[in-house]
Amino acid sequence: MQNPAIGNVAATTASNFADLPATASHGPLRIEYRWVNEAAGNAPIAVFLHEGLGSIAMWRDWPQALCERLGMRGLVYSRPGYGLSTPRPHEVKWPVDFMTAQARDILPALLDALDIDMRERRRMWVIGHSDGGSITLLYAALHPDELAGAMAIAPHVFVEDISVDSIAQTKQLYETTDLRSKLSRYHADVDSAFYGWNDIWLNPAFRQWSIARELASIRKPLLAVQGHDDNYGTMAQIDTIAAHVPHAQLVKLDACGHSPHRDAPGPLNEAIAAFVLTQR
């Protein structure tokens, strides 16, 4: 999910593209990706999973800054339907389990396409925001031995009224203000990106979506972060994570909304650096 207050940010680094073969769950896909902090050489990889309306460009420079702080290389990519990756066909609706498919199928296929072997995956940190935070949790649950640890920032574990209300308001803004024009700077097919996300979150069938049961399968270190002023979710989201993953560490940020990497980058980076340091 994305705060409508999007600034003028243009991509300054050319992206690469990986071709993923068709499977039973999806057709052939072209995924936009970019490496950051490549000077870190053979350091562990941090994989960044963007929010529900995000893309590579919309992360701005935060992945680079965090990777420099952690001494890691970063892999940033736009999921199908976003950025310059294969758009969602307009007649296709995301299924209720769309985030599970991203964690189960798409991310592993991208890692395969980039020749990131099992040795590298066991050293890999997965960092996700919002919908990307949910996908991070699902990846850690479905592939418990294929990462070193996970960080979920403002993740969704179940659907709250506050989330649905804010998403409905964002739809109104998209259709009545210049939000569509602003988002079009970041997506090759902006309507594909917006309505793929918006339609599924406002689908009544999605109100029953929950990944709480899956969380118990997470074995690796886990950090969950939430802002007190988040208008897309409450502290119940990360408190639910703690109830199902006893070893999870929680960080609750003051004066912070749904995007801690923009609202409170200093405290967020400090929390992540301290968390990673304790695992080394």
Buried (B, 14 or more C-beta within 10 A) or exposed (E): BBBBEBEEEEBEEEBEEBEBEEEEEBEEBEBBBBBBBEEBEEBBBBBBBBBBBBBBBBBBEBBBBBBBBBBBBBBBBBBBBBBBBBBBEEEEBBBBBBBBBBBBBBBBBBBEBBEBEEEBBEBBBBBBBBBBBBBBBBBBBBBEEBBBBBBBBBBBBBBBEBBBEBBEEBBEEBEEEEBBEBBBBBBBBBBBBBBBBBBBBBBEEBBEBEBEEBBEBBEBBBBBBBBEEBBBBBEBBBBBBBBBBEEBBBBBBEEBBBBBBBBBBEBBBEBBBEBBEEEE
